Amino acid sequence: MILSEETLRAVLIGAVDMARVGPAFRAVRMPAAIAPLYRPVEGLATRMDCPAGVRLRFRTDSAFVNLALHYDGRFARANGRGAVVVDGGLPGQGFGSAAPAGHWRGQVFHQDAPRHRLIDIWLPHMSVADVGEVEVQDGCDVSPAPLALRWLALGDSITQGMESSLPTLCHVARCALAIDAEAFNLGVGGATMRAELALAARALPADIISIAYGTNDFLTDVPPREFAQAAEELLRETLAANASAPILLMTPLSAPGRREPNHLGAKLQDYRDALGPLAGMSPRIALVDGTELLPDDSAMFADGLHPNDAGFVTYTRNLLGHMREAMVTA
């Protein structure tokens, strides 16, 4: 039995829409209001179209789940792997193509004895991968498994999960699974702090919001003062758009590969310092020091900038404490 478009829409998690692309369906994770920020630049558009954090989540008593993916050849990293998490287990079983092009078809779940299981299929986070079809056993039950908690995660390539080997191994996925949240991962590799990103909070009501930018602002020589001004406006508009959610304002992580100042003579620490005073705008804003989330240890990084799988474990553990504290005190 092939799941219908209606059923696919019902079990879609972490996306605002689903669009037909030829014979397949593309998860749309970016709200229409902010997609124009990225669409004109090819690299940003590709990263935006990768279904990072998007899941097909349902309960079923099917003996199997088969999945077909269509890759359009665009990718942020040459990694077309997704992962399936069964009954909340981690890290999940990987599937898909290591070389993201063409088509992939395979079985992502099997059980010998029929019983209801929670299937959580995380689509590839680094490749533009569309869902061709999802097949289950004829006559079985398939029911949505929605999540009550919503997390809006705004950020750059680290938020998107760049360099994690599976979509379930980055901090956004790990934290979302730990707190049973539907995470709208709006991370885009190369993104910078923009006031217009507040439109996401208007489009996606959330229970907790995280904002994590600064490294690309540093790398592209945005003056720290302009960075802080954009952050202040983003925070002001986000507070107005969402009247209750706590906001984690995260400063840039440690970056063992970026110790020298940029062309302005500014160091990455200057961008961290620029965010400090903004926490006073509201008791709902919690400033999170990125250097405390992940130590300045090259063993935790894939390239001196992006965490590797081990680094994401540490990042997750430290971030979860801030998330839980923020939700309790909000």
C-alpha positions in Angstrom: 0.0 0.0 0.0 1.4 3.3 -1.1 0.7 6.2 1.3 -1.4 8.9 -0.3 -0.5 12.5 -0.5 -3.1 13.3 2.1 -1.5 10.8 4.5 2.0 12.1 3.8 0.8 15.6 4.6 -0.8 14.3 7.8 2.4 12.7 9.0 4.8 15.5 7.9 6.8 17.0 10.8 9.1 20.1 10.8 7.9 21.5 7.5 5.4 24.2 6.6 4.2 22.6 3.4 4.8 19.8 0.8 5.0 20.6 -2.9 4.8 18.2 -5.8 8.0 18.0 -7.9 7.3 15.8 -10.9 6.4 12.3 -9.5 7.7 13.1 -6.0 6.9 15.4 -3.1 9.3 18.0 -1.7 9.1 19.1 1.9 9.1 22.9 2.3 10.8 23.8 5.6 11.1 27.6 5.0 8.1 29.9 5.5 7.2 31.8 2.3 7.8 35.1 4.1 11.6 34.4 4.5 12.4 32.2 1.5 13.2 35.3 -0.6 16.1 36.0 1.7 17.9 32.9 0.3 16.3 32.1 -3.0 18.4 34.6 -5.2 21.7 33.0 -4.2 22.2 29.6 -5.6 24.2 28.1 -2.7 21.8 29.4 -0.1 18.8 28.3 -2.1 20.2 24.8 -2.3 20.8 24.6 1.4 17.3 26.0 2.1 15.8 23.3 -0.1 17.5 20.5 1.8 14.9 19.0 4.1 16.9 19.4 7.3 15.0 18.4 10.4 11.9 17.2 8.3 10.4 14.0 9.4 7.6 11.6 8.4 6.3 10.5 11.8 3.6 7.9 12.3 2.4 4.8 14.2 1.9 1.6 12.3 1.5 -2.1 12.7 3.0 -2.7 9.3 5.5 -5.5 8.9 7.7 -3.1 6.8 8.2 0.4 5.6 9.7 1.0 2.2 10.9 4.4 1.0 11.8 5.9 -2.3 13.8 9.1 -2.6 14.4 11.3 -5.6 17.6 13.4 -5.5 17.8 16.4 -7.8 21.6 16.6 -7.7 21.9 19.6 -5.5 23.5 19.2 -2.1 25.2 21.2 0.7 27.5 18.3 1.4 27.9 15.1 -0.6 25.7 13.2 1.9 22.3 12.0 0.9 21.7 9.9 4.0 18.6 10.0 6.1 17.8 8.1 9.3 14.8 6.2 10.8 14.2 6.3 14.5 11.9 3.5 15.9 10.1 3.9 19.2 12.3 6.8 20.2 15.7 5.0 19.9 18.9 6.8 19.0 20.8 7.4 16.8 18.6 5.5 14.4 19.4 3.5 11.3 20.8 5.3 8.3 19.5 5.0 4.8 19.8 6.6 1.4 22.7 7.4 -1.0 26.2 8.6 0.0 26.3 10.2 -3.5 23.1 12.2 -3.7 22.0 11.9 -7.3 19.3 10.0 -9.1 17.0 7.7 -7.1 17.2 5.5 -4.0 14.8 2.9 -2.9 15.0 0.6 0.1 13.4 -0.8 3.2 13.8 1.4 6.3 11.9 -0.7 8.8 11.0 -4.4 9.2 9.4 -6.4 12.0 8.6 -10.1 12.2 5.7 -9.9 14.6 2.9 -7.4 13.9 2.6 -4.7 16.6 2.2 -0.9 16.6 5.5 0.9 16.4 6.4 4.6 16.2 8.3 5.3 13.0 10.2 8.5 12.7 11.8 8.9 9.2 14.2 11.9 9.1 14.8 13.0 5.6 18.4 13.8 4.4 19.6 17.1 5.8 22.4 17.8 3.4 20.8 17.0 0.0 17.7 18.1 -1.9 15.8 14.8 -1.5 12.2 14.4 -2.4 9.9 11.7 -1.3 8.9 9.4 -4.2 6.7 7.1 -2.2 6.3 5.4 1.2 5.0 1.9 1.0 3.6 -0.2 3.9 1.8 -3.5 4.3 -1.7 -3.7 2.7 -4.5 -3.1 5.2 -2.3 -2.0 8.0 -3.0 1.0 10.3 -1.1 4.2 9.7 -1.9 7.1 12.1 -0.1 10.5 12.6 2.0 10.9 15.7 2.1 14.7 16.3 4.1 16.4 18.9 2.7 18.9 21.4 5.9 21.0 21.7 7.2 23.3 19.0 10.7 24.6 18.6 11.7 27.3 16.1 15.4 27.0 15.4 16.9 29.9 13.5 20.6 29.7 12.5 23.3 29.0 10.0 25.1 25.8 8.8 25.7 24.6 12.3 21.9 24.7 13.1 21.3 23.0 9.7 23.6 20.2 11.0 26.5 20.6 8.5 29.0 17.8 9.0 26.8 15.5 11.1 26.9 12.2 9.4 23.1 11.6 9.8 20.3 14.1 10.3 19.6 12.6 13.7 23.1 13.2 15.0 23.1 17.0 15.0 22.1 19.0 18.1 18.7 20.2 16.8 17.6 16.6 16.1 19.1 15.2 19.3 17.5 18.0 21.4 14.1 17.7 19.6 14.0 13.9 20.3 15.1 14.5 24.0 12.2 17.0 24.7 9.6 15.4 22.3 9.5 18.6 20.2 8.6 19.2 16.6 11.7 21.2 15.5 11.3 23.6 12.6 15.0 23.7 11.6 15.4 26.9 9.6 19.2 26.7 9.6 20.8 27.6 6.3 24.5 27.2 5.6 26.0 30.7 5.0 23.1 32.6 6.6 23.8 35.8 8.6 21.8 37.7 11.2 18.9 39.4 9.5 16.0 41.4 11.1 13.6 40.0 8.5 14.0 36.5 10.0 11.4 37.6 12.6 8.8 36.9 10.0 9.4 33.2 10.8 8.0 33.7 14.3 4.9 35.2 12.8 4.5 32.2 10.4 5.3 29.5 12.9 4.0 29.8 16.5 6.4 28.1 18.8 6.9 27.1 22.4 10.6 27.9 22.4 12.8 29.8 19.9 16.6 29.7 19.4 18.6 32.2 17.4 22.2 31.3 16.5 24.1 33.5 14.1 27.4 35.3 14.0 30.1 33.1 12.5 29.2 34.0 8.9 28.8 37.7 9.9 32.4 37.5 11.1 33.6 35.7 8.0 31.9 38.2 5.6 33.1 41.2 7.5 29.8 42.5 8.8 30.7 45.2 11.4 29.9 44.0 14.9 27.8 47.1 15.4 25.6 46.3 12.4 25.4 42.7 13.5 24.1 43.8 16.9 21.6 46.2 15.3 20.2 43.4 13.2 20.0 41.1 16.2 18.2 43.8 18.2 15.6 44.3 15.6 15.1 40.6 15.1 14.6 40.2 18.8 12.2 43.1 19.1 10.1 41.8 16.3 10.2 38.2 17.5 9.1 39.2 21.0 6.2 41.0 19.4 5.3 38.1 17.2 5.3 35.6 20.0 4.1 36.8 23.3 5.2 33.9 25.5 8.0 31.7 24.1 11.4 31.9 25.7 14.2 32.9 23.3 17.7 31.4 23.5 20.1 34.0 22.0 23.1 31.9 21.3 26.5 33.4 20.7 28.9 31.8 18.1 30.5 28.6 19.1 34.2 28.1 19.7 36.0 27.9 16.4 39.5 26.4 16.6 40.0 27.0 12.8 39.2 30.7 13.0 41.5 32.4 15.4 42.6 35.4 13.3 40.6 38.6 13.0 38.6 39.3 9.9 39.4 42.0 7.4 37.8 44.6 9.7 40.2 43.6 12.5 37.3 42.2 14.4 37.6 38.9 16.2 34.8 36.3 16.7 34.7 37.3 20.3 33.6 40.8 19.3 30.5 39.3 17.8 29.8 37.4 21.0 30.3 40.5 23.0 27.9 42.5 20.7 25.0 40.2 21.7 25.5 40.4 25.4 23.6 43.6 26.2 20.6 42.4 24.2 19.6 39.9 26.8 18.3 42.8 28.8 15.6 43.6 26.3 13.2 41.0 28.0 13.2 38.5 30.8 12.2 36.0 28.1 15.7 36.2 26.4 18.4 33.9 27.8 21.9 34.6 26.5 23.8 31.3 25.9 27.5 31.5 25.6 28.5 29.4 22.6 32.0 28.8 23.9 30.5 27.0 26.9 28.3 24.8 24.7 31.4 23.3 22.9 35.0 23.6 24.1 37.7 25.0 22.0 39.0 21.6 21.1 39.7 20.7 17.5 38.8 17.1 18.2 35.2 18.2 18.5 35.2 19.8 15.1 35.2 18.4 11.5 36.9 21.4 10.0 37.7 23.9 12.8 34.3 25.5 12.4 31.5 22.8 12.3 31.1 20.2 15.0 31.6 16.6 14.1 29.3 13.8 15.5 31.2 13.8 18.8 31.0 17.5 19.1 27.3 17.5 18.5 26.9 15.1 21.4 28.6 17.6 23.7 26.7 20.5 22.2 23.4 18.7 22.7 24.1 17.8 26.4 25.0 21.4 27.2 22.2 23.0 25.2 19.5 20.8 26.7 20.2 22.3 30.1 19.6 25.8 28.8 16.4 24.7 27.0 14.9 23.0 30.0 15.7 25.9 32.3 14.2 28.4 29.8 11.0 26.5 29.5 10.6 26.1 33.2 11.2 29.8 34.0 9.3 31.2 31.0 
